[in-house]
Amino acid sequence: MSTTNVYPTSARGPAEHDVRQQIVVAAKEHFSRYGYEKTTVSDLAKAIGFSKAYIYKFFESKQVIGEMICANCLKEMEDEIRQAVASSDAPPEQLRRLLKAIVTATLRLFSEDRKLYEIAISASTERWQAAQAYEQRLHQLLLEILEAGRQKGDFERKTPLDETGRAIFLVMRPYLNPLLLQHSLDYADEAPAQLAGLVLRSLSP
């Protein structure tokens, strides 16, 4: 399954990776403590010990820093989801594990670091590249599972693949999108099994 990198990277300023990474790590700690929306680049500069102008040599805005942090977090979540899917060779079970891993990863972000979750909400609301890339890659993973299931005879083949993929992805989105998740928490425990059961019945050949 494809793992081509489509997450954003900062293209501005000198190429000293260590300094850029130092800024990202310090910014993540600061955002975790004070929140993304309430923090300015001036606040970050003061906390990190750099000048505001120096930070702008590496990142053109606070949003770019937030995107880097968001991208790193979403990449970790994606890796976890892919590992769960890869632990089975059977497409129906892969689909079950995909749904369960998505819910588990998103809920953990919500419950363990609410300040970073605020960044995810900003990413979703403002359609940051990192958030869109995350959804695109999981959508592609879903399509690969569906295609494998069709080839093995596990899933029906009459409905166009892209139509099936879009419909199932809409079912997944309440637990994938941080804006929608907060309205779906009451059903999070039973959602993976129930949604998987519903989807698999609809895919029956």
Order of alpha helices (4+ residues) and beta strands (2+ residues): alpha-alpha-alpha-alpha-alpha-alpha-alpha-alpha-alpha-alpha
